[in-house]
Amino acid sequence: MKIKLTLRVWILIIALLLSVLAIKPNFQSGVVVNSIEFNTSIANAGLKTGEIIKQINNQEIKAKDDYSRVVSSLFLDGKEKRVDIKTTTNEYTVLTNQTLEITIDNIPSTRIQTGLDLRGGARALVQPDTKITDAQLDDLIAISRNRLNEYGLKDINIKPISDSSGNKYMLIEIAGATPRDLEDLIAQQGKFEAKIKNITVFGGGKQDIADVCRNDAKCAGIEACNPSQDGTFFCNFRFTVYLTENAAEKHADITKNISLDPTGKYLSEKLFLYVDDKEVDSLLVGAELRGKVTTQISIQGPGNGATEEEALKTSRENMKRLQTILITGSLPYKLNIVKLDTISPILGSKFIKLILLSGLFSMLAVALIILVRYKKIKASLALLLTSFSEIVIILGVAALIKWNLDLPSIAGILATIGTGVDQQIVILDEASKNKALSIIERMKRALFIVVSVYATAVASLLPLGWAAAGLFKGFVITTFIGITAGVLITRPAFSDMIKKMSE
């Protein structure tokens, strides 16, 4: 018997198609650049994280093994070589006598992002030694991310965590790092300095910085974007920094004898910014500030890109980064490591395979039981379809919101499969008993039970999101996505399928 597709079934089909588009399976070859060591030849050549390397010296790069083979063969004699790198967007040439100072990985097969539980690396739960507000925690995360980036660690994830007692933490995850590496980086409290002619003008934080204009177009924004001679674009940003009185007097004393540049608009000496004694940027200082005691100074900087849109985006990111580092400066408190973990990527890959196999066999076993119990092969196939659909929808939403799937997230997916099967059995039971009621009434009763179970599950998930300093958040997110998709999409579609079969 041919089952007519109802509106609910069409909604399920559309949700599946949208989820597949969000996951976006990728069959492209090459390697993706994960991180680039700061101030190296390849970094100065313009290579950016996220670019996909296709060729090195005209040799095709399809995967990590190809990259390792080609690069290692170039420097066997230790002599300086020309290295031509071709990516999907650009071409770069460097002269070097050593392996390129970058880390690479195979191109992800989908948009689904995995946490360190599955990729491998180090993870630390960090707590400041004093009570802080949400705003202070946001600033702490921003300056910590900037500091770790400047150490050449690009593949990092830092997020705020709080527990039921109101304690605030940072969860820091770095792919490819060891716990010792992460512990050493966190142990450095850090400092910020702005120097002219190698003399410290002011540092970051409240001692020298009274305020930084960040969200006001009158004192912060992008001034202009223009094409450069090589076909790329560059933009300039400018924002105002408000110094304390002591910092303003020191700035005036240092700059009073500095000459102007040929344009007459700026000082001939730049303002250099340092984090942990490492230069991160250099900025122009307006000529009108020479030798003047002023608490208000204007700082500008560039942003480059292959297109005007990319240059604008880079400028905004550079401005935000500098604003953050100026207003926060060195960390004002010591960080204590509450928990430090290392995760093996081998364990992660094996775990994924086991989960996929166990999930598949579980669904097949349940479908077989349904076939034996109800003697309806179409009901078994409908159960398999809806269970599989929920997994695809969960992964699609996770890819869309860029949620990192970790071990708790995988556990949430398994929990969703279990609750989904239970509720579909409830629907089948209601459809097969109490024949005095119409099939429509029986499906209404079944869906009422499903919605009641959903409300109970949501109520129990909410406090779990803050348990153990939020380390179960992955379980909560994926479970909530799954049971919500079940109540709104898959369960109604399944009930329509069963109703049509009964009719």
DAHUKA-V899862 format. One record per run of one state. SS is the DSSP state (H for helix, E for strand, L for the rest). FROM is the first residue (numbers start at 1). TO is the last residue. Records with the same first field share a line. If there is no record, write none. Layout:
SS = FROM-TO ; FROM-TO
//
This chain:
L = 1-6 ; 24-30 ; 37-40 ; 46-51 ; 57-58 ; 61-63 ; 75-80 ; 88-90 ; 97-101 ; 107-112 ; 115-115 ; 120-120 ; 129-133 ; 151-155 ; 163-167 ; 176-178 ; 188-191 ; 197-198 ; 204-208 ; 213-219 ; 228-232 ; 244-244 ; 256-259 ; 261-265 ; 268-270 ; 276-277 ; 290-295 ; 306-307 ; 329-334 ; 344-344 ; 375-376 ; 401-403 ; 406-406 ; 433-438 ; 465-466 ; 471-472 ; 503-503
H = 7-23 ; 41-45 ; 64-74 ; 116-119 ; 134-150 ; 179-187 ; 245-255 ; 287-289 ; 308-328 ; 345-374 ; 377-400 ; 407-432 ; 439-464 ; 467-470 ; 473-502
E = 31-36 ; 52-56 ; 59-60 ; 81-87 ; 91-96 ; 102-106 ; 113-114 ; 121-128 ; 156-162 ; 168-175 ; 192-196 ; 199-203 ; 209-212 ; 220-227 ; 233-243 ; 260-260 ; 266-267 ; 271-275 ; 278-286 ; 296-305 ; 335-343 ; 404-405
//
